[in-house]
Amino acid sequence: MKKGYKALWKSIIRPPRETYSDFDLGPSEFTLSGKPYKRTDFSLANINGYWMKCSHFEPFDSERTADLLPCVIYLHGNSSSRTEGLVAVPLILPMNATLVVFDFAGCGISDGEYISLGWNERHDLRKLITYLKENRRVGKIGLWGRSMGAATAIFYACANDDIHSMVLDSPFASLKELATELGSNYTRLPNFVRKLLYSMIRKTVKKKAKFDINEINPIDQIDTCIQPALFGAGIQDLFVRPHHTQDLYDKYPGEKDIILFEGDHNSIRPKFFHESVSRFFYLTLMCDQLPETLKSAIPEFNGKVSQGEDLLKEMKEDEEAMLKWALDESVKLMREQKDPE
């Protein structure tokens, strides 16, 4: 039963880690709609000295229309990796922008043991953006985040003015509220028992990962954001209920739009959502100011299922089954009044 409690706090700061090989990233040189592109892989140390694995997708130099091109940075979810962001390749590259995907510290094949649902990940993002500006010839920057990645985008963008736009897919408004809801989803515990369990988890997370989960509240930061933002959420999402996205959208002061679609937290996003994302970045990163010959070459999104979409589909059942088991075992442990650590 101690394993159950351990799995429960690990579901927050050490969820199942998605691993992969370079082969899973696809070829380093490829064509898309007849135009050649390349992928450059690099490693970057974060503020704690952990090496993060990153990839930059861009056109060959002979195909660049400007020295600095717009760049979209994809920010993956908590149990995921940069392979999730491969879904963005056919959406972003054809509009003459570049794409960066990377593993947060503690995720994928990057260094690090724990995650923090956006709190420390914002510093990972800051290091990456600084590096891209200094070394990778990027211009206007957009962020596309899902779940933890969306929370990271909010934490970073609301404190920095170097982000031009954001796509926020299934962000949570408050980690405490999210944890409480997850507890009620999978157990029929009295409210006071859930509060006690939350207090235990909070203490363990502070001890092991050095942050307070009560402070992970994107909704407390979002009223300082000014960038155009496109929000999205699955109507059947029981992991991060869609009201979180709606609450954040309602409080967001900048130019905004919201799309609610059929699906849950990790389901494949519908074609119309991806088309909306592509058009949103095309306009907000000012790709519409490209020469006419380039604008006419922008193809329609073909809706192919990518490596990233396959990953989302595989994550769904494992994530929810693990959480339900961990909650059940933790409740048994509490009833026996044993030390959970």
Summary of the structure (lengths in Angstrom):
residues: 341
radius of gyration: 20.0
end to end distance: 10.8
largest distance: 70.9
contacts: 1179
relative contact order: 0.16
helix: 46%
strand: 18%
